[in-house]
Amino acid sequence: MTPGTPLRREPPLGGPAGFRHGVAFVLRRRRVLAGLVGWSAVEAVQAFATGYALARALDAGFLAGRPGTGLGWLAVAAVAVVVGAYGTGRTYGGVAALVEPFRDALVRRVVVRALSDGDGAAVSRLTHQVEIARDAFAGLVMVARSFVFTAAGALLGLFLLAPVLLAVVVPPLVLGLALFLATLRPMARRQEAFLAADEAVAQSLGEVCAGLRDISAGGAERRVRADTGALVDAEPRAASALARWSVVRVGALAVAGRLPVVPLLVAAPWLLDHGVSAGALVGALAYLTQTLLPALQGLIHGLGASGARLAVVVRRLTEPPAGPPPPPPLPLPEGRAPSAPAVELRGVTFGYGEHAEPVVRELDLTLAPGTHLAVVGPSGVGKSTLAGLIAGLLVPSAGEVSVGGVAARAEGAPARRVLIPQEAYVFSGTLGDNFRYLRADPVTEHEVMAAVDAIGADGLVRRLGGDLAAPVVPGELSAGERQLIALVRAYLSPAPVALLDEAACHLDPAAEARAERAFAARPGGTLVVIAHRAGSARRADRVLVMDGPGTLAGTHRDLSVRSELYRDLMGEASASAKARPAGPPPPAPSHPPRPLRDADRVDAVAGPGLAGDGGHVIAHRPVGQVQAPGDLADGSALGRE
């Protein structure tokens, strides 16, 4: 495909259109088909000689008193076996000449679909499903070809031995084949239903196992049990329906392959009285038991399994992608006039160094007031960089960042956003002082306690004495308790845009969910969460998936269909949460390190003008307290940290 050539979407291969495409595919390869027919005819020599040579060996040799002639005919049968084996070997080349172009056509369709629709499952389709279709098609060609020519050789032998034998053998054979053909479509449907039920159970159990903590925290056990239980119950019903049709298929094999022996034996006296020789009867039995029955078994099992599998896989490979279209932008509340976006990035590019590869490249992002956005992506991909750009900590090398219609680094921008980093800052003083730190105006105790209740820090307040005047000793607080204080402080701030950069990573999933819902429910508030758990993405209105310089935005449901990376991240996030031992997890270092003024790279502290201040903590009044040595958990001086 040359650059600039538009992708041509090919129609699905299912239904009547699929049959026509299949016929056209075979007819375009007439030379290959002719060679396959020729070598299959050579292979059929063995099937023909199995009964005919045995009948001649008896009638013209052993029963006539001429053992040499009988041995000669048996030698002819042995030579026919060698000739048939050689023909079988030569047919594999013809089968490959049909199968490989079929595989190439499927690969082409999958690639075109991936490029045009952004199919996140393209790798799985190319490496797994296409190979299943290839193997199934090869098996189908082999068994169908073998049965046709084996049956033709056997029926020709019966006709040459005694034409009347066909009248005895053919009716039950045709009846059994008709019964088998009648089961093909229902079997394919039942097999597809069983595969779909099995996949649904596997997907549901995977999601449930990955999110057990979130399920328990949210009290959703009963609902999850009901939903998953319905899928589990549906799978045995689909399996039972498939098994019932499998019994019908076994009955078809019995009618076509074994029933013809019964009328042949019953009619044997009459046949002998009407000129059919004993050798011809023995040859007919050999045709039925040694030639037709194995060929029928191969056809029924091969066509029933490979054919149904091929139909299901090809339809899934070529059908349009499932899932809803990308959702429209969130509408403004009724009666509200359009306003400046809460957050807007236009063509933003940023890299850590003049010659470094950009971490963010030409990013466009617009968040309306009231939006709840979760940012996900692999570790080190630039999620914290994005938070730093919005907070005005980092200067983009290209593009513009604005918060509430004001440039992110302009005067007045800090009052419009608050960033809560992973390393929560808590200073020595009272609990109320820590909570009110970002408010210049007086804050009543009732308002503070309402914020405490919304965030879920009431347990911490009770542990410290139940009074906002309780003293705070930072070294005696856990990492999670320090994060709760920082979250309440940010919740009380007047900034309409809250940036949570893994600000609840030391809390359990239930506490994290409660805090995020509280920020999302703030009147007129906009929330951006740098997510480290799957639940954060599921709760958000919109999700931004970062993958190096590339990004993809949408709802959780939309991205679960469109993005393979997003599905993997959701599984990894939940799995890591599940595998995490009890107790607070170890703190992770900030990534990437911010360019701070302090030589020891102290993270920014809560107040402008202090050493190491990156300007990411909003304060609307002069700093009243300064961190004293000993406030850190290890009791060391601030300079050492």
C-alpha positions in Angstrom: 0.0 0.0 0.0 1.6 3.3 -1.1 1.5 6.3 1.2 -1.7 8.3 0.8 -3.7 5.3 -0.5 -7.0 5.3 1.2 -7.9 2.2 3.2 -10.6 0.2 1.4 -12.9 -1.5 3.9 -13.9 -5.0 2.6 -17.3 -6.4 3.4 -17.8 -9.0 6.2 -17.4 -12.7 5.2 -20.4 -14.0 7.0 -23.7 -15.2 5.5 -24.5 -15.7 1.8 -22.0 -13.0 0.9 -19.3 -15.0 2.7 -20.3 -18.1 0.7 -20.0 -16.2 -2.6 -16.6 -14.8 -1.5 -15.4 -18.3 -0.7 -16.5 -19.7 -4.1 -14.9 -16.8 -5.9 -11.7 -17.3 -3.8 -11.5 -21.0 -4.9 -12.3 -20.4 -8.6 -9.6 -17.8 -8.9 -7.1 -20.6 -8.2 -8.3 -23.1 -10.8 -4.8 -24.5 -11.5 -4.2 -25.2 -7.8 -7.7 -26.8 -7.6 -7.0 -28.9 -10.7 -3.7 -30.2 -9.2 -5.4 -31.0 -6.0 -8.2 -32.9 -7.8 -5.6 -34.9 -9.8 -3.5 -36.0 -6.8 -6.7 -36.7 -4.8 -7.7 -39.1 -7.6 -4.4 -40.8 -7.3 -5.0 -41.1 -3.5 -8.4 -42.7 -4.2 -6.8 -45.7 -5.9 -6.2 -47.2 -2.5 -9.9 -46.8 -1.6 -11.0 -48.4 -4.9 -8.5 -51.4 -4.5 -9.5 -52.1 -0.9 -12.7 -53.9 -1.8 -12.3 -54.7 -5.5 -8.9 -56.4 -5.2 -10.1 -58.4 -2.2 -13.2 -59.6 -4.1 -11.2 -60.6 -7.1 -8.7 -62.4 -4.9 -11.5 -64.5 -3.5 -13.6 -65.1 -6.6 -10.8 -65.6 -9.2 -8.2 -66.9 -6.8 -8.7 -68.7 -3.5 -12.3 -69.8 -4.0 -11.5 -71.0 -7.5 -8.6 -73.1 -6.4 -5.9 -70.7 -7.8 -4.0 -69.3 -4.8 -1.4 -67.7 -7.0 -4.0 -65.5 -8.6 -5.4 -64.6 -5.2 -2.0 -63.6 -4.0 -1.5 -61.5 -7.1 -4.7 -59.5 -6.5 -3.6 -59.0 -2.9 -0.2 -57.7 -4.2 -2.2 -55.3 -6.4 -4.0 -54.0 -3.2 -0.6 -53.5 -1.5 0.7 -51.5 -4.5 -2.4 -49.4 -4.4 -1.7 -48.5 -0.8 1.8 -47.2 -1.8 0.3 -45.3 -4.7 -2.4 -43.8 -2.5 0.1 -42.7 0.1 2.2 -41.0 -2.6 -0.9 -39.2 -3.8 -1.8 -38.1 -0.2 1.7 -36.6 0.2 1.4 -34.6 -3.0 -2.0 -33.2 -2.0 -0.4 -31.2 0.9 1.2 -28.8 -1.6 -2.1 -28.1 -3.2 -3.8 -27.6 0.2 -1.0 -25.1 1.2 -1.5 -23.2 -2.1 -5.1 -22.7 -1.1 -4.6 -22.1 2.7 -1.8 -19.6 2.6 -3.6 -17.0 0.3 -6.6 -17.4 2.5 -4.5 -16.6 5.6 -3.0 -13.6 3.8 -6.5 -12.3 2.9 -7.5 -12.5 6.5 -4.3 -10.7 7.7 -5.0 -8.0 5.1 -8.5 -7.5 6.4 -7.4 -7.4 10.0 -4.7 -4.8 9.3 -7.1 -2.6 7.3 -9.6 -2.8 10.1 -6.9 -1.9 12.7 -5.7 1.1 10.7 -9.1 2.4 10.0 -10.9 1.7 13.3 -8.1 1.7 15.8 -8.8 -1.9 16.7 -7.0 -2.6 19.9 -7.3 -6.4 19.6 -5.5 -6.5 16.3 -2.4 -8.1 17.7 -4.5 -10.9 19.2 -6.4 -11.3 16.0 -3.2 -11.5 13.9 -1.3 -13.9 16.2 -4.1 -16.1 17.4 -7.4 -16.0 15.7 -6.0 -15.8 12.1 -3.9 -18.9 12.9 -7.0 -20.7 14.2 -8.8 -19.8 11.0 -5.9 -21.0 8.9 -5.6 -24.4 10.6 -9.4 -24.9 10.5 -9.5 -24.1 6.8 -6.7 -26.5 6.1 -8.4 -29.3 8.1 -11.7 -28.6 6.3 -10.1 -28.9 2.9 -8.3 -32.1 3.8 -11.3 -33.9 5.3 -13.8 -32.8 2.6 -11.4 -33.7 -0.3 -10.6 -37.0 1.3 -14.2 -38.0 1.8 -15.3 -37.0 -1.7 -12.6 -39.0 -3.5 -12.7 -41.9 -1.0 -16.4 -42.3 -1.4 -16.2 -42.0 -5.2 -13.6 -44.8 -5.2 -15.6 -47.0 -3.0 -18.9 -46.5 -4.9 -17.1 -47.1 -8.2 -15.8 -50.4 -6.8 -19.3 -51.4 -5.6 -20.7 -50.7 -9.0 -18.1 -52.8 -10.8 -18.6 -55.7 -8.4 -22.4 -55.7 -8.7 -24.6 -52.7 -9.4 -27.3 -54.1 -7.2 -25.1 -53.5 -4.2 -25.5 -49.8 -4.6 -29.3 -50.1 -4.1 -28.6 -51.7 -0.7 -25.8 -49.5 0.5 -26.5 -46.0 -0.9 -29.9 -45.2 0.8 -28.8 -45.3 4.4 -25.6 -43.6 3.4 -27.5 -40.7 1.8 -29.9 -40.5 4.8 -27.1 -40.2 7.3 -25.3 -37.5 5.2 -28.5 -35.5 4.9 -29.0 -35.7 8.7 -25.5 -34.5 9.3 -25.8 -31.6 6.8 -29.0 -30.6 8.6 -27.1 -30.3 11.9 -24.3 -28.0 10.5 -26.0 -24.6 10.9 -27.6 -25.4 14.4 -24.2 -26.8 15.5 -22.4 -23.7 14.4 -24.9 -21.4 16.2 -24.7 -23.5 19.4 -20.9 -23.5 19.2 -20.7 -19.8 18.8 -23.2 -19.3 21.6 -21.0 -21.5 23.8 -17.8 -19.6 22.9 -19.6 -16.3 23.6 -20.8 -17.6 27.0 -17.4 -18.9 27.9 -15.7 -15.6 26.9 -18.3 -13.6 28.9 -17.6 -15.7 32.0 -13.8 -15.4 31.6 -14.1 -11.6 31.1 -16.4 -11.2 34.1 -14.4 -13.3 36.4 -11.2 -11.5 35.4 -12.8 -8.1 36.1 -14.2 -9.4 39.4 -10.9 -10.9 40.6 -9.0 -7.8 39.7 -11.4 -5.5 41.5 -12.2 -7.5 44.6 -11.1 -4.7 47.0 -13.1 -2.1 45.1 -16.2 -4.4 45.2 -15.9 -5.0 48.9 -15.3 -1.3 49.6 -18.3 -0.3 47.5 -20.6 -2.9 49.1 -21.4 -4.3 45.6 -21.0 -8.0 46.5 -24.7 -8.9 46.0 -24.9 -7.1 42.6 -21.7 -8.6 41.3 -22.7 -12.1 42.6 -26.0 -11.8 40.7 -24.5 -10.5 37.5 -21.6 -13.0 37.4 -23.9 -15.8 38.5 -26.2 -15.2 35.6 -23.2 -15.5 33.2 -22.0 -18.7 34.9 -25.5 -20.2 34.7 -25.7 -19.3 31.0 -22.5 -21.3 30.1 -23.8 -24.8 31.1 -27.1 -24.1 29.3 -25.1 -23.3 26.1 -22.9 -26.4 26.7 -26.1 -28.6 27.1 -27.6 -27.2 23.8 -24.3 -27.9 22.0 -24.2 -31.4 23.5 -27.7 -32.3 22.3 -26.8 -31.4 18.8 -23.6 -33.4 19.1 -25.7 -36.5 19.9 -27.6 -35.9 16.7 -24.3 -35.7 14.8 -23.2 -39.0 16.3 -26.6 -40.5 15.2 -25.9 -39.2 11.7 -22.6 -41.1 11.7 -24.2 -44.3 12.9 -26.9 -44.1 10.1 -24.4 -43.3 7.3 -21.5 -45.5 8.4 -22.8 -48.4 10.3 -26.4 -48.9 9.3 -25.6 -49.9 5.6 -23.9 -53.1 7.0 -27.3 -54.3 8.4 -29.3 -54.4 5.1 -26.3 -55.8 3.3 -26.1 -58.8 5.7 -29.9 -59.2 5.7 -30.0 -59.2 1.9 -27.0 -61.5 1.5 -29.0 -64.8 0.8 -31.1 -63.0 -1.8 -28.0 -61.4 -3.4 -26.2 -64.7 -3.6 -29.2 -66.3 -5.3 -29.3 -63.5 -7.9 -25.7 -63.7 -9.1 -23.7 -61.7 -6.5 -20.6 -63.6 -5.7 -19.3 -64.3 -2.2 -16.2 -62.2 -3.0 -18.4 -59.3 -4.0 -20.2 -59.4 -0.7 -16.8 -59.5 1.2 -15.6 -56.6 -0.9 -18.7 -54.7 -0.1 -18.2 -55.2 3.6 -14.6 -54.1 3.2 -15.7 -50.9 1.4 -18.2 -50.1 4.2 -16.0 -50.9 7.2 -12.5 -50.1 6.0 -13.1 -47.2 3.6 -16.5 -45.4 3.9 -16.8 -45.5 7.7 -13.3 -43.9 8.4 -14.0 -41.3 5.7 -17.4 -40.5 7.2 -15.9 -40.2 10.7 -13.2 -37.8 9.4 -15.8 -35.8 7.5 -18.3 -35.5 10.4 -15.8 -34.7 13.1 -13.7 -32.5 10.9 -16.5 -30.6 9.2 -18.5 -30.4 12.4 -15.5 -29.1 14.4 -13.3 -27.3 11.9 -16.2 -26.0 9.8 -18.0 -24.5 12.8 -14.8 -23.1 14.2 -13.9 -21.6 10.9 -17.3 -19.9 10.5 -17.2 -18.4 13.9 -13.6 -17.1 13.8 -13.9 -15.7 10.2 -17.1 -13.9 11.2 -15.4 -12.4 14.2 -12.4 -11.4 12.2 -14.3 -9.5 9.6 -17.4 -8.2 11.4 -17.5 -4.4 12.3 -16.0 -3.6 15.7 -18.5 -3.7 18.6 -19.1 -0.9 21.0 -20.7 2.4 21.1 -19.5 5.4 19.1 -17.3 8.0 20.9 -19.6 10.0 23.2 -20.3 13.6 22.5 -18.9 16.3 24.8 -20.6 16.9 28.1 -23.4 19.5 27.7 -23.5 22.6 29.9 -26.1 22.6 32.7 -29.4 23.9 31.6 -29.7 27.7 31.6 -25.9 28.2 32.0 -24.2 30.5 29.6 -21.0 29.2 27.9 -17.9 30.1 29.9 -14.1 29.7 29.6 -12.9 26.1 29.8 -11.8 25.1 33.3 -8.6 23.6 31.7 -7.3 24.0 28.2 -4.1 22.8 26.5 -3.6 23.8 22.9 -0.8 22.1 21.0 1.3 21.6 24.1 4.7 19.9 23.8 7.1 19.4 26.6 10.4 17.5 27.2 12.9 17.4 30.0 15.8 19.1 28.2 16.3 20.9 25.0 17.4 17.8 23.1 15.3 15.3 25.0 12.5 13.3 23.4 9.2 15.1 24.3 7.1 13.5 27.0 4.0 15.4 25.8 3.7 16.1 22.1 1.2 18.5 20.5 -1.5 17.7 23.1 -4.9 19.3 22.8 -7.2 19.0 25.8 -10.3 20.9 26.9 -12.2 20.4 30.1 -15.5 22.1 30.7 -16.3 23.3 34.3 -17.5 20.4 36.3 -15.6 17.7 34.4 -14.1 14.8 36.2 -11.0 13.5 34.3 -8.8 10.5 35.2 -5.3 10.3 33.6 -3.9 6.8 33.2 -0.9 5.4 31.5 2.3 3.3 32.2 4.7 4.4 34.8 7.0 7.2 33.6 4.8 8.1 30.6 4.2 11.7 31.7 1.1 11.8 33.8 2.7 13.9 36.6 4.3 16.0 33.8 0.7 16.8 32.6 -0.3 17.8 36.1 2.8 20.0 36.4 1.9 21.7 33.1 -1.7 22.4 34.2 -0.5 23.7 37.6 2.0 26.0 36.0 5.1 24.2 37.5 6.5 23.4 34.1 6.7 25.6 31.0 5.8 23.9 27.7 8.3 24.2 24.9 5.4 24.8 22.5 1.7 25.5 22.9 -0.4 27.2 25.6 -1.9 26.0 28.9 -4.7 28.0 30.5 -6.8 27.5 33.7 -10.1 29.2 33.7 -9.2 31.2 30.7 -6.0 32.5 32.3 -2.5 31.4 31.3 -1.2 28.7 33.7 1.7 30.9 34.8 0.0 34.3 34.7 -0.7 36.4 37.7 -3.9 35.1 39.4 -3.6 31.6 37.9 -2.6 30.0 41.3 -6.0 31.0 42.7 -7.7 28.9 40.1 -6.1 25.5 40.7 -4.7 23.4 43.6 -2.3 20.5 43.2 -2.2 17.8 45.8 1.0 15.8 45.2 1.7 12.3 46.4 4.0 13.5 49.2 1.5 15.4 51.4 2.8 18.3 53.4 1.8 18.7 57.0 3.3 21.2 59.4 3.5 21.5 63.1 0.6 23.3 64.6 -3.1 22.6 65.2 -5.3 20.4 63.1 -7.5 23.4 62.2 -4.5 25.4 61.0 -3.5 22.6 58.6 -7.0 22.3 57.3 -7.5 26.1 56.8 -4.1 26.8 55.4 -5.2 27.6 51.8 -8.0 30.0 52.9 -7.4 33.7 53.4 -10.9 34.3 54.7 -12.2 33.1 58.0 -13.6 29.5 57.9 -16.1 28.4 60.4 -15.7 25.1 62.4 -19.0 23.9 60.8 -17.6 24.4 57.3 -14.3 22.6 58.2 -16.1 19.6 59.8 -18.3 19.4 56.7 -15.2 19.1 54.6 -13.7 16.6 57.0 -16.9 14.5 56.7 -17.0 14.8 52.9 -13.4 13.6 52.5 -13.7 10.9 55.2 -11.1 12.3 57.7 -13.5 12.2 60.7 -11.8 9.1 62.0 -8.4 10.9 62.0 -10.0 13.9 63.8 -11.4 11.5 66.5 -8.0 9.8 66.9 -6.3 13.1 67.5 -8.9 14.1 70.2 -11.9 15.2 68.2 -11.0 18.9 68.3 -9.7 21.1 65.6 -7.4 22.7 68.2 -5.6 19.3 68.6 -1.8 19.6 68.1 -0.4 17.9 65.0 3.0 16.1 65.1 3.8 15.2 61.5 6.3 12.4 62.5 3.5 10.6 64.4 1.1 10.5 61.4 1.0 7.8 58.8 1.4 8.5 55.1 -2.3 8.0 54.7 -3.2 10.4 57.5 -1.0 13.1 56.1 -2.8 12.6 52.7 -6.2 13.0 54.4 -5.1 16.3 55.9 -3.8 17.6 52.6 -7.1 16.5 50.8 -9.3 18.3 53.4 -7.0 21.4 53.0 -7.4 21.3 49.2 -11.1 20.7 49.5 -11.5 23.9 51.5 -9.5 25.9 49.1 -11.4 28.3 46.8 -9.6 27.0 43.7 -12.2 25.5 41.3 -9.7 23.1 39.6 -8.3 20.3 41.8 -5.3 18.2 40.6 -4.9 15.0 42.5 -1.4 13.6 41.5 -1.7 10.2 43.3 -2.9 12.2 46.3 -4.7 9.2 47.8 -2.3 6.4 46.9 -1.7 5.6 50.6 -5.4 5.3 51.3 -7.4 2.2 50.8 -9.7 2.0 47.7 -12.9 2.9 49.7 -11.3 6.0 51.2 -9.8 7.0 47.9 -13.2 6.7 46.2 -14.9 8.7 48.9 -12.3 11.5 48.5 -12.6 11.6 44.7 -16.4 11.7 44.8 -16.2 14.6 47.3 -14.0 16.6 45.0 -16.1 15.7 41.9 -19.3 16.9 43.7 -17.9 20.4 44.7 -20.2 23.0 43.1 -18.5 24.3 40.0 -15.4 22.2 40.7 -13.3 20.5 38.1 -11.3 17.4 39.1 -8.2 15.9 37.4 -7.0 12.7 38.9 -3.6 11.1 38.1 -4.9 7.6 38.6 -3.0 4.6 40.1 -6.0 2.4 40.6 -8.6 1.1 38.2 -11.5 2.5 40.3 -10.4 6.1 39.7 -10.8 5.7 35.9 -14.2 3.9 36.3 -15.5 6.8 38.4 -14.4 9.5 36.1 -16.6 11.2 33.4 -13.7 11.1 31.0 -10.4 9.2 30.9 -7.2 10.3 29.2 -4.9 7.4 28.2 -1.3 8.5 27.8 1.1 6.3 25.9 4.3 8.2 25.2 3.6 11.1 22.9 0.3 9.6 22.0 -3.0 10.1 23.9 -6.5 8.8 23.6 -9.6 10.2 25.4 -13.1 8.8 26.0 -15.3 7.3 28.7 -14.3 4.1 30.6 -16.7 2.0 28.6 -15.6 3.5 25.3 -11.9 3.1 26.0 -12.4 -0.5 27.2 -13.5 -1.2 23.6 -11.1 1.0 21.7 -7.8 0.8 23.6 -5.8 -2.4 24.3 -3.4 -0.4 26.5 -6.3 0.8 28.6 -7.7 -2.7 29.1 -4.2 -3.8 30.2 -3.8 -0.9 32.5 -7.1 -1.6 34.2 -6.1 -5.2 34.8 -2.6 -4.3 36.0 -3.9 -1.6 38.3 -6.5 -3.9 39.9 -4.1 -6.8 40.1 -1.5 -4.7 41.8 -4.1 -3.5 44.3 -5.2 -7.0 45.0 -1.6 -8.3 45.5 -0.7 -5.4 47.8 -0.1 -6.6 51.4 -2.2 -5.2 54.2 -1.2 -1.8 55.7 0.0 1.3 54.0 2.1 0.7 50.9 5.7 2.1 50.7 5.9 5.6 49.4 6.9 5.9 45.8 9.3 8.6 44.6 7.9 11.6 42.6 8.2 11.1 38.9 9.6 13.0 37.2 11.6 15.2 39.6 10.7 18.8 39.4 13.3 21.5 38.7 13.5 23.1 42.2 15.8 25.8 43.5 17.0 23.8 46.5 20.3 21.9 45.8 19.1 18.9 47.7 15.9 18.7 45.5 13.4 19.3 48.3 9.9 18.9 47.0 7.9 22.1 47.0 6.6 23.1 50.4 3.3 24.7 51.3 4.0 28.3 50.8 5.4 30.7 48.2 9.0 32.0 48.7 10.3 29.1 50.8 13.4 27.2 49.7 12.4 24.6 47.2 9.0 26.2 46.4 7.9 25.3 42.9 4.8 27.4 43.2 2.4 24.4 43.1 0.8 25.0 46.5 -1.7 27.8 46.5 -1.6 30.3 49.3 -3.7 33.5 49.5 -1.9 35.0 52.4 1.6 35.4 53.8 3.0 32.1 55.2 2.5 32.1 58.9 4.4 28.9 59.7 7.6 27.4 58.5 8.4 23.8 58.7 10.6 23.2 61.8 13.3 20.5 61.9 11.9 17.3 63.3 8.6 17.6 61.5 9.6 14.9 59.0 9.0 11.3 59.7 12.6 10.4 60.3 13.3 13.3 62.7 16.0 14.6 60.5 16.6 18.3 59.7 14.8 19.6 56.6 18.0 20.2 54.7 18.9 16.5 54.9 15.6 15.5 53.4 
